Amino acid sequence: MYQQRVTIRPKPDSIAAARALLLARVKIGQAAGQQIALGELIAGRHAPEFQVIILFNDLAAFEAQRKRNQSDPTFQKFGAKLATMLREPIGIDLFEVLAVMPGLESSPAAGRARRKAK
């Protein structure tokens, strides 16, 4: 299992608009069955900051999502609009999940991740 973390740091005057745009996009992904969440850093040296977390069963699923986004005009429009709200470029990190969060163990993806680790 893999986790993509997308870090978004909006301009001070764009926080509410960025939050609304990101939340709408995350809800679209969730409605399509994607394991995606949105969080907001509310205290810390980089605040305000948003984190979009997406789980993928394997690297092939990550790559498929990346290719879909590159060819999706709706995603391109979303990205262009979000870019106008940023105080710095978006950061993207990909992590391999080594230990699954409690409560996710029963998901099929979590079972595959545990079997690989043994």
N, C-alpha and C positions, 0 to 999 in steps of 0.2 A: 504494500500500500504506500502511496506517495501523497504528500501534502504540498500544495503550492500556496505560498504566501505572497500576496500582492500588497505592497505598502503604498498608500496614497496620502500625500501631505498637501492639503489644500491651502490656498491663500486665505488670510484672515477674513476677507470679505466674501469668500465663496464657501465657507464651511457648511452652511445650511443647504445650499444648492448642491454641493458635492454629496452630502449625506443623502439627500432625496434621490439623486441620480443613481448612486451606488445601491441604495436600498431597493429601488425599482428593478435594477439589473439583477440583483441577487434573488429577488422574488421570482423573476422570470426563469432563472436557472433552477431554483427549487421546484417550481411548477413543472419543469421539464425533467425532474428526477435527479438533478445534479446535487451532489453533496457539497453545499456551499453555504458559507456563513459570513456575516459582516460584523466587525467589532470596531469600537472607537477608543483610542487612547485618550483618556480624559485627564490624566496627570502624568507628567514626565517631561523630559527635556525636548521631545519631539512633538508634543501635543500642540495643536490638534493633529491627529493622524488616524487614518482608517486602515484596517486590515481586512482584506478579503481572503478567506481560507477556503480552498477547494481540495477535496479528497479524490484521488484517482486509485483505481484498483491496481493499475500497473502503468509502466511507462508508455505502452501503446495507447492507452486511454488518454494520457496526458498529451501525447503527440497528436492524436486525433482531434482533441479539443483545440489545440493550438492551430492546426490547419483549418478547422471550421471557422475559428475567429478571424483568421487571415482572409478568408473568402466571403465572410458574412457582411453585407453592406450595413445591416443594422448595428452590428458590433463596431464596425469602422466609424459609424456616425456617433455612437456612444463614446468611443475613444477620443474622437476629435473634440466633442463637447467637453469631456472631462479634462482634456489637456489645457483648455482655456482657464481652468480653475486651479491649476497646480502651482505651488511655490517651488517645486523641484521635480525632476523626472520620477516617474513611478519606479519602484523597486520590485523585482520579482525574484523569489527564491523558491527552490524546489528541495523538499526534504524527503528522505525515506523514513517512514514511520517504523520505529523500532519497538515501541510498546504502545498498544492500542489503549485509548481512553476507556475507563470503566463505563459500562453501558453500551459500548459499541461492539463488544465481543461477540454478540449474537448475529451481527451482520455477516452476510456471505463474504464480503471483502475482508473483514477482520479475521475470519476463519482462514482464509487463504494466506494472510500475512503471518498468522501464528504458525501455520504449517511450514512455511518457508523458513522461519526462524529456527525450527527444531533441527 
